Each structure stands twice: as C-alpha cells, then as structure tokens.
Amino acid sequence: MTGTAAPQQVASTSLPLQQQIPANEEPRQENTTVCLPIVYGSIAFPLPKTEEYNTHRWTLYVRGPNNEDLSQVTEKGWGEFEASIRIVWRDPAEKALVFMHMIKLYPPVAENLPGSETGVDDTKSEDKKKKPVVHEFYDEVVFTDPTASFYNQLMSSNVNSENGEVPKVESNEPQVQDTFKPYSDENDFKCLLEAQKFLENELASVKDRILRADCSRTELDAALIEVTAKAKALSAPPPAAASPAPAKRKKPSGGGGSKKSKTSK
C-alpha cells in the first residue's frame, strides 16, 4: 500500500520539497497532518463439495475506498482465523503498519435486520450458503509531520495530471472486484438516513408495545381488584342472628289505700 486514496490534509506549511536528502535527515512538514483512508477485509466463496480438504476460497485485501490501490492474497481453506496485515510505506522513515483481521467464512447470525418484518434474517439457508461472505472495514491512517517527499507522494504523486483523477486498480478476479463497493460521503449519508429510519421504526414499535402493555396492566389491575373483592366476600363469615331483647319486669300495683301512721296527741 503506497498512499493513493485521496488523502485529506488537515494543516500544512509551505516548506519546499528537497531531493537527494537521506531519509533520517530529510526535513518534515511541521504542523501537518494527513489522513489516508483505506479499506481492508476479506471475502470468502464456498467451494463445491468435490473439494476434499477445503471448503472455501478466500481473498484478503487492502484497497483504496474507491479502488485507488489494491494489494490482495487468495488462498483456500476450511477454517476461520485471524490474519496479520502489514503495510510498508514508500518512505523508510515511516514505520510499517501492522494489524489483525478475522477472515470470516460463514455468514453471521443476523438479528433485527432492517426491512425484515420478523426482525430476523429471512434469507433461505441455501441462498446464504451460495453468497460470498464479505467482512471489511473502513479506516483512516493518520500521518503527523511526514517528510516532504512522502507528503508530496501522499498528496499528488498518484493523481493523473490529465483529468485530475486517481487511476483505478482492479482485481484480477472478477468475483472479488464485483464485491468492492465504493465509499463516498453521499453513500455514508444514505446509510445514515437508512439507519435513522430503522431506529425510528424500532422506537415506534417499542412505544406501541409499551402502550399496549400499560393498557393490559390496567385491565389486569382492575380485574385483580374485582376478584380480590369477591374472594373477600366469599371468605367472610355470615353475620350472627340477633338475640331477642329481655322483657321488662312490671312493678306490682297495691290493692288498698296507704296506711297512715298513728301519732299520739
């Protein structure tokens, strides 16, 4: 990989380019940051069952977002593993970039796919087995204060002077080239809109489920109160019968006049 993917300059100075200077002594572009976008990944194709020891043919690659450059390795195998990718830059003063990438041979279990009514992957298993498995990432390599010559290579060495465009580099394998999708701000914006629409639909669906759950809970609470009241009424003891009040005793009435006490005169 040689830095050909339309790098973006964050800040620059006007230091002139100097030739024939050793790399360790070449002046650097101070206060300069260049972002180089790259795409790295793998694509795996299932092999026919006639293959005895291999199940897939896979290609590991590093490319420009819009096919400005390409480095690839194609092999056959039967298992997934982590591959080490090492990018050596043209400028010996820049350290090589080393990172890992998992080579995927089988499609992941999809959940909550946008556009799926059931929220799961509706693709038939037979169709999934025939499709290639693409596992790639977009990233940006940041160069801080690059040397003058490397800065010049990053910014202009791979641009066609006739039309101002970067020449395209295609894979010698048509199946692999067909899977390379271009990266642009417009495509990213469309993806963001689709993701936003998907999230809005998911939020609306969750809110609807919450409202229905609240209604069901209200109905259940009312039914529970009614059942509890009936249960209390059935379990309560019957009221005891009231005992008759005791009869009042009547005072005996006298038959004659009252006796008068005699007094002595």
C-alpha positions in Angstrom: 0.0 0.0 0.0 1.5 3.3 -1.1 -0.9 6.0 0.0 -3.1 6.6 -3.1 -6.6 7.0 -1.7 -7.3 10.7 -1.9 -5.7 11.8 1.4 -7.0 14.7 3.3 -4.7 17.5 4.6 -5.7 18.9 8.0 -3.0 21.5 8.2 0.0 22.3 6.0 3.0 24.5 5.7 4.9 25.8 2.6 8.2 24.0 3.2 9.7 23.3 -0.2 10.5 19.8 -1.3 14.1 18.9 -1.1 15.6 16.0 -3.1 18.6 13.7 -2.5 18.5 14.0 1.3 18.8 10.9 3.5 15.5 9.8 5.0 16.8 10.3 8.5 17.8 13.8 7.8 15.0 14.9 5.5 13.0 17.8 6.9 9.4 17.1 7.9 6.3 19.1 7.2 5.8 20.6 10.6 2.2 21.2 11.9 0.9 18.9 9.2 -1.5 16.0 9.5 -2.6 13.9 6.6 -5.4 11.3 6.8 -5.2 8.4 4.3 -8.4 6.4 4.0 -8.1 2.7 3.5 -10.4 -0.3 3.3 -9.2 -3.7 4.4 -11.1 -7.0 4.7 -11.7 -10.5 3.3 -14.2 -12.2 1.0 -14.9 -15.9 1.1 -16.5 -18.0 -1.6 -17.9 -21.5 -0.9 -16.3 -24.3 -2.9 -18.1 -27.2 -4.4 -18.4 -30.4 -2.4 -16.0 -32.1 -4.7 -13.2 -30.4 -2.8 -11.8 -32.9 -0.3 -9.8 -30.8 2.1 -11.1 -27.2 1.5 -14.5 -25.6 2.0 -13.8 -22.0 0.9 -11.7 -19.9 -1.3 -10.9 -16.6 0.4 -9.1 -13.3 -0.5 -7.5 -11.0 2.0 -7.0 -7.4 0.7 -6.2 -3.8 1.4 -7.6 -1.3 -1.1 -8.5 2.3 -1.5 -12.1 3.3 -0.7 -12.7 3.8 -4.4 -10.3 1.3 -5.9 -7.3 3.7 -6.0 -4.9 0.9 -4.9 -5.1 -2.8 -4.2 -3.0 -5.5 -2.5 -4.5 -9.0 -2.2 -3.8 -12.6 -1.3 -6.0 -15.5 -2.3 -5.9 -18.9 -0.7 -8.1 -22.0 0.0 -9.0 -23.3 3.5 -11.7 -24.7 5.8 -11.5 -22.7 9.0 -11.7 -19.1 10.1 -8.7 -17.4 11.6 -7.0 -14.1 12.4 -4.6 -12.9 9.7 -1.9 -10.4 10.2 -1.7 -7.5 7.7 1.5 -5.5 7.3 1.6 -2.3 5.3 5.0 -1.0 4.3 5.1 2.7 3.2 7.4 4.0 0.5 9.1 6.3 2.9 11.5 4.3 5.1 11.2 6.9 7.8 7.5 5.8 8.3 7.0 2.7 10.5 5.2 -0.2 8.9 1.6 -0.5 10.0 0.6 -4.0 11.4 -2.9 -5.0 12.4 -5.1 -8.1 12.6 -8.2 -9.1 10.6 -10.5 -12.1 11.2 -11.1 -14.0 7.9 -14.8 -15.0 8.0 -16.0 -18.0 6.0 -19.6 -18.2 7.2 -22.3 -15.5 7.5 -23.1 -14.3 11.0 -26.5 -14.9 12.6 -28.5 -11.8 11.7 -30.9 -10.2 14.2 -33.2 -7.2 13.7 -32.3 -6.7 10.1 -33.7 -3.5 8.6 -36.5 -4.3 6.2 -37.4 -7.6 7.8 -40.9 -7.9 9.1 -40.0 -10.7 11.5 -36.9 -9.0 12.8 -34.6 -11.9 11.7 -32.8 -12.9 8.6 -35.4 -14.2 6.1 -32.9 -15.4 3.6 -33.1 -19.1 2.9 -30.2 -21.1 4.2 -29.4 -22.5 0.8 -29.2 -19.0 -0.7 -26.9 -17.9 2.1 -24.5 -20.7 1.5 -24.1 -19.7 -2.1 -23.4 -16.0 -1.4 -19.9 -14.8 -0.7 -19.1 -13.6 2.8 -17.7 -10.1 2.8 -16.0 -8.9 6.1 -14.4 -5.5 5.6 -13.8 -2.2 7.4 -13.1 1.4 6.5 -10.4 3.2 8.4 -8.0 6.1 8.2 -4.3 6.2 8.7 -3.1 9.4 10.2 0.4 10.7 9.4 1.8 13.5 11.6 4.6 15.7 10.3 5.5 13.5 7.3 8.7 14.0 5.4 8.5 16.4 2.5 8.9 13.7 -0.2 6.3 11.4 1.4 3.9 14.3 1.8 4.3 15.0 -1.9 3.6 11.4 -2.7 0.5 11.3 -0.5 -1.0 14.4 -1.9 -0.2 14.3 -5.6 2.1 11.5 -6.9 -0.8 9.2 -7.9 -3.1 11.8 -9.5 -3.5 11.7 -13.3 -2.4 15.1 -14.4 -4.7 15.0 -17.5 -8.0 14.7 -15.7 -7.1 15.2 -12.1 -8.4 11.8 -11.1 -6.7 9.0 -9.3 -6.3 5.9 -11.6 -8.3 2.8 -10.6 -6.7 -0.5 -9.8 -9.0 -3.5 -10.2 -8.6 -7.1 -9.0 -7.6 -9.8 -11.5 -10.5 -11.8 -10.0 -13.9 -10.5 -11.3 -15.8 -12.2 -8.5 -13.7 -10.3 -6.0 -13.9 -7.0 -7.9 -17.7 -7.2 -8.1 -17.9 -7.1 -4.3 -15.9 -3.9 -3.9 -18.4 -1.2 -3.1 -17.3 2.4 -3.4 -17.1 4.7 -0.3 -18.2 8.3 -0.5 -19.8 10.9 1.7 -23.1 10.5 -0.3 -23.2 6.8 0.3 -22.4 7.4 4.0 -25.2 9.9 4.2 -27.7 7.5 2.7 -26.6 4.8 5.1 -27.1 7.2 8.0 -30.6 8.0 6.7 -31.5 4.4 6.4 -30.1 3.7 9.9 -32.1 6.7 11.3 -35.3 5.4 9.6 -34.7 1.9 11.0 -34.2 3.3 14.5 -37.3 5.5 14.3 -39.3 2.4 13.3 -37.9 0.4 16.1 -38.6 3.2 18.6 -42.2 3.5 17.3 -42.6 -0.3 17.6 -41.3 -0.3 21.2 -43.5 2.6 22.2 -46.5 0.8 20.8 -45.7 -2.3 22.7 -45.2 -0.3 25.9 -48.7 1.4 25.4 -50.3 -2.0 24.8 -48.5 -3.4 27.9 -49.8 -0.4 30.0 -53.4 -1.0 28.8 -53.1 -4.7 29.6 -51.7 -3.9 33.0 -54.6 -1.5 33.8 -57.1 -4.1 32.7 -55.3 -6.8 34.8 -55.2 -4.5 37.9 -59.0 -3.8 37.6 -59.7 -7.5 37.2 -57.5 -8.3 40.2 -59.2 -5.8 42.4 -62.6 -7.3 41.4 -61.5 -10.8 42.0 -60.0 -9.9 45.4 -63.2 -8.2 46.5 -65.2 -11.3 45.5 -62.8 -13.5 47.3 -63.1 -11.5 50.5 -66.8 -11.5 50.3 -66.9 -15.3 49.9 -64.4 -15.9 52.7 -66.1 -13.6 55.3 -68.2 -15.5 58.0 -72.1 -15.0 57.8 -73.5 -12.4 60.3 -74.8 -13.9 63.6 -78.6 -13.9 64.3 -79.7 -11.1 66.7 -81.0 -12.5 70.1 -84.4 -11.1 71.4 -84.3 -8.4 73.9 -85.2 -9.4 77.6 -88.8 -8.5 78.7 -89.0 -5.7 81.2 -90.4 -6.7 84.7 -93.5 -4.8 85.8 -93.8 -3.3 89.3 -96.7 -4.9 91.4 -99.6 -2.5 91.9 -101.1 -2.1 95.6 -104.9 -3.1 96.3 -105.8 -0.6 99.2 -105.1 2.8 100.5 -101.9 3.6 102.2 -101.7 3.1 105.9 -101.3 6.2 107.9 -99.1 6.2 110.9 -100.8 7.0 114.2 -99.4 9.7 116.2 -100.2 10.3 119.9 -101.7 13.5 120.9 
